[in-house]
Amino acid sequence: MIGKRIAAEIKPKFLRIGGYWYPRGGIPIDLFRQTGRLPKDVWVPDQGVAPYRGRG
C-alpha cells in the first residue's frame, strides 16, 4: 500500500522499495515493490540480503 501511494504521488519512471526483517521466531518478512522498468543508464546495487535458510 505504501509503495502504491508513493508511486501515485510522485509518478516516478522507476521505483524500487525493499524491506527485510528477521523478527523473533525465525519467520522472515520480506517486502518488495517495483514499478516501471529499470532505465538503461541506472545501476542498482545488490540489496545484500542473505537468502533465508529456515530453522537450523
C-alpha positions as CSV (number, residue, x, y, z in Angstrom):
1,M,0.0,0.0,0.0
2,I,2.8,2.4,0.9
3,G,4.6,1.8,-2.4
4,K,1.4,2.4,-4.4
5,R,0.8,5.7,-2.6
6,I,4.3,6.9,-3.2
7,A,4.2,6.0,-6.9
8,A,0.8,7.7,-7.2
9,E,2.1,10.9,-5.6
10,I,5.5,11.4,-7.3
11,K,4.8,9.5,-10.5
12,P,8.4,8.2,-10.9
13,K,9.7,6.4,-14.1
14,F,11.2,3.7,-11.9
15,L,10.7,3.0,-8.2
16,R,12.1,0.1,-6.1
17,I,11.4,-0.4,-2.4
18,G,12.6,-3.3,-0.3
19,G,12.2,-4.2,3.3
20,Y,13.6,-7.2,5.1
21,W,13.0,-8.2,8.7
22,Y,14.1,-11.2,10.8
23,P,11.7,-11.0,13.8
24,R,11.7,-13.4,16.8
25,G,10.5,-16.8,15.9
26,G,12.6,-17.2,12.8
27,I,10.0,-16.3,10.2
28,P,11.3,-13.6,7.9
29,I,9.1,-10.8,6.5
30,D,10.2,-9.7,3.0
31,L,8.5,-6.7,1.3
32,F,9.4,-5.7,-2.2
33,R,7.7,-3.4,-4.7
34,Q,9.0,-2.2,-8.1
35,T,7.3,-0.1,-10.7
36,G,8.3,0.6,-14.2
37,R,11.4,-0.7,-16.0
38,L,14.9,-0.1,-14.9
39,P,16.4,2.7,-17.1
40,K,19.4,1.5,-19.1
41,D,21.8,4.0,-17.6
42,V,20.9,3.3,-14.0
43,W,22.9,0.8,-11.8
44,V,21.0,-0.8,-8.9
45,P,23.3,-2.4,-6.3
46,D,22.6,-5.8,-4.8
47,Q,20.3,-5.5,-1.8
48,G,22.7,-7.5,0.3
49,V,20.1,-9.7,1.9
50,A,21.1,-13.3,2.5
51,P,18.6,-16.0,1.5
52,Y,16.5,-17.4,4.3
53,R,17.8,-20.8,5.3
54,G,15.0,-21.9,7.5
55,R,15.3,-23.2,11.0
56,G,18.7,-24.5,11.8
